[in-house]
Amino acid sequence: MADIAAQTTQGDADITAESLEFRGKTGEFFGIWIVNVFLTIITLGIYSAWAKVRTNRYFYGNIYYKNSAFEYTADPIKILKGRLLIFGLYAVFYVSLELLLNPFMAGIIFIFALIMMPWLINRSIKFRLHNTKHRNIRFVHHAHSGKYYLFYLLHGLLYVVSLGFSYGYSLSEFKKLLFDNSSYGSTGFRYNGKPDGIYWQLIKTAGFTILLFVILMIFVLIISTLFAPLFADGASSMDSDSKEAIKKGAIFVLVGIYLAYFVLIIVGKAAYDAFVGNYVWGSVSLEQTRFKSTLKATTLAWIYGTNVLAVIFSLGLFTPWARVRITRYKCKNFAISCPDISSFIAASQEDATAIGEEAEDFFDIDIGF
């Protein structure tokens, strides 16, 4: 198993930070993925719950720490029930707004969804952690939904009043809410990060993104300058040729703008995941256990960008390769310093519902644990 070349001092002992190991293979996952896609299509989406469980079980089961794999234990029936409920709410909203032209009913459903969102997010976290095991010990989330309602009420108002500048503070407080109410068995996580640390990572993210964006713009400008004479030569001849030259030039500029936008999105996400993610995990502890994330923004941007292009140009067939590739990189750059993993004790846990997780998937909410 690969080790990150760093040691964490705990009292008088030096504990080597040992990275996670991903043993999955593209060929193996491709077989699972293609069957999932086929069965999901022919069952009109019903099989998607089983597809999700099969996919998660494959990835969890191939992530190892100290030669022990993680486990995903969710029941697809529970996921299907939650998914059908959320889809039903959305269907009623859509029919009310678009077909019955009843904005009042649609508004009631929308407000109901907003009111339920903190509860759904809390249930989603509980469900995910409850169904994640390592060495036969489950992860647990203990927070009551009231904490999430209070958080979103206060921080939502703060975000509006501050015109968005409170984001770093709110993100830090959300991580604290998330980790301080979670545990591995009976051992609780602790988040020691500070808002100023998050703000500094956000500044680095913005700086890195702007720098690469400027470099790209300079490159596009140079290429445009080199090709400008070709357009000019066409424009100096006949009117039809002039129009054609202008059209080609416009297409060239438009492609350059779309390319710049694509790079901006990819680089921004990569920088955010690397800088903020590394800081957050470096601020988390589990008694004497420490975590270390060493993601690099440039490497992540390259992987994200090439993954997207590979999936697009392969018409989706490279999706398994892309998922295995990014998972292997993230595992390789995530290390845990644990003096004695056998000391953790499993805690009693309440059953978790799947409804919250399905709402998160359906409405594309990033919980970020």
Residue pairs with C-beta under 8 A, 6 or more apart in sequence:
1 18
1 19
1 21
1 64
1 66
1 67
2 19
2 21
2 332
3 16
3 17
3 18
3 19
3 335
4 17
4 18
4 19
4 292
4 294
4 333
4 335
6 17
6 292
6 335
7 14
7 15
7 16
7 17
7 337
8 14
8 15
8 17
8 290
8 292
8 337
9 15
10 288
10 290
10 337
10 339
13 339
15 288
15 290
15 337
15 338
15 339
16 337
17 290
17 292
17 335
17 336
17 337
18 65
18 66
18 335
18 336
18 337
18 338
19 331
19 332
19 333
19 334
19 335
19 336
20 63
20 64
20 65
20 331
20 332
20 334
20 335
20 336
21 63
21 64
21 65
21 331
21 332
22 62
22 63
22 64
22 324
22 327
22 328
22 331
22 332
23 62
23 63
23 64
24 58
24 59
24 62
24 324
24 327
24 328
25 324
26 320
26 321
26 324
26 325
28 58
29 55
29 58
29 59
29 320
29 323
29 324
30 320
30 321
32 54
32 55
32 58
32 320
33 55
33 319
33 320
36 47
36 50
36 51
36 54
36 55
37 51
39 47
39 50
39 51
40 46
40 47
40 48
40 51
46 80
48 83
49 76
49 77
49 79
49 80
49 83
50 76
52 76
52 79
53 72
53 74
53 75
53 76
53 79
56 72
56 74
57 71
57 72
59 72
59 323
59 327
60 69
60 70
60 71
60 72
60 132
61 69
61 70
61 71
61 72
62 69
63 69
63 70
63 327
63 331
64 70
65 134
65 336
65 341
66 338
66 341
68 134
68 135
69 134
70 132
70 133
70 134
71 132
71 133
71 134
72 131
72 132
73 131
73 132
73 133
74 127
74 131
74 354
75 354
78 353
78 354
79 354
79 357
79 358
81 354
81 355
82 353
82 354
82 355
82 356
82 357
82 358
82 359
83 354
83 358
83 361
83 362
85 355
85 358
86 355
86 358
86 359
86 362
86 363
87 362
89 109
89 112
89 113
90 362
92 105
92 109
93 106
93 109
93 110
93 113
96 102
96 103
96 105
96 106
96 109
97 103
97 106
116 359
117 152
117 359
117 365
118 145
118 148
118 149
118 151
118 152
119 145
119 148
119 149
119 356
120 355
120 356
120 359
120 360
121 148
121 356
121 359
121 360
121 365
121 367
122 141
122 143
122 144
122 145
122 147
122 148
122 356
123 145
123 352
123 353
123 355
123 356
123 357
124 356
124 357
124 359
124 360
124 367
125 141
125 143
125 178
125 182
125 356
125 367
125 369
126 141
126 352
126 353
126 356
127 352
127 353
127 354
127 356
127 357
128 357
128 369
129 138
129 139
129 140
129 141
129 182
129 352
129 369
130 138
130 139
130 140
130 141
130 349
130 351
130 352
131 138
131 352
132 138
132 139
133 139
134 184
135 341
135 342
135 344
136 346
137 184
137 185
137 344
137 345
137 346
138 185
138 346
138 347
138 349
139 182
139 183
139 184
140 182
140 183
140 184
140 185
140 347
140 349
141 181
141 182
142 181
142 182
142 183
143 177
143 181
147 177
147 181
148 177
151 173
151 174
151 177
155 166
155 170
155 173
155 174
158 166
158 169
158 170
159 166
159 167
159 170
167 202
168 195
168 198
168 199
168 202
169 195
169 198
169 199
171 198
171 276
172 193
172 194
172 195
172 197
172 198
173 195
174 368
175 191
175 193
175 280
175 283
175 368
176 191
176 193
178 191
178 367
178 368
178 369
179 189
179 190
179 191
179 284
180 188
180 189
180 190
180 191
182 188
182 189
182 369
183 189
183 347
184 286
184 344
185 344
185 345
185 346
185 347
186 344
186 345
186 346
186 347
187 286
187 287
187 344
187 345
188 286
189 284
189 285
189 286
190 284
190 285
190 286
191 280
191 283
191 284
192 283
192 284
192 285
193 279
193 280
193 283
193 284
194 283
197 279
197 283
198 276
198 279
198 280
200 279
201 275
201 276
201 278
201 279
202 272
202 275
202 276
204 271
204 275
205 268
205 271
205 272
205 275
205 276
208 267
208 271
208 275
208 297
209 264
209 267
209 268
209 271
212 263
212 267
212 301
213 260
213 263
213 264
213 267
216 259
216 260
216 263
217 260
220 256
220 259
220 260
223 256
224 252
224 253
224 256
227 252
228 249
230 245
231 245
231 246
231 248
231 249
232 245
233 245
234 241
234 242
234 244
234 245
234 248
235 241
235 242
235 245
235 246
236 242
262 305
262 308
263 305
266 301
266 304
266 305
266 308
267 297
267 301
269 304
270 297
270 298
270 300
270 301
270 303
270 304
271 297
271 300
271 301
273 295
273 300
274 295
274 296
274 297
274 300
275 297
277 293
277 295
278 293
278 294
278 295
280 293
281 291
281 292
281 293
281 334
282 291
282 292
282 293
284 290
284 291
285 291
286 338
288 338
288 339
289 336
289 337
289 338
289 339
290 336
290 337
291 334
291 335
291 336
291 337
292 334
292 335
292 336
292 337
293 333
293 334
293 335
294 333
294 334
294 335
295 329
295 330
295 333
296 333
299 329
300 329
303 325
303 326
303 329
304 326
307 318
307 322
307 325
307 326
308 322
310 318
310 321
310 322
311 318
311 319
311 322
359 365
360 367
